[in-house]
Amino acid sequence: MWQELEYRIDVWQELEYRIDVWQELEYRIDVWQELEYRIDVWQELEYRIDVWQELEYRIDVWQELEYRIDVWQELEYRIDVCRVTRGAHIEHL
């Protein structure tokens, strides 16, 4: 009878140990999933930063292009003035 009781106690302790191991495994799985989520969030953030930087670059290029167009239009205007006045106002250019 004592042996049977000791056996059942051993089985119970083994069961408790396995439950503890299982709970630890579940915890680690939860931690892993949280880590994967954070990695996904970080990658999305990096992507958005890249998109933002590309947008800033394109805006800078567009502004530079607009500036050059303005300069060319001003130059064309002054050349037209020279043509119309036959060079009379060339010192003002």
Secondary structure as UniProt FT lines:
FT   HELIX           2..85
FT   TURN            86..89
FT   HELIX           90..92
//
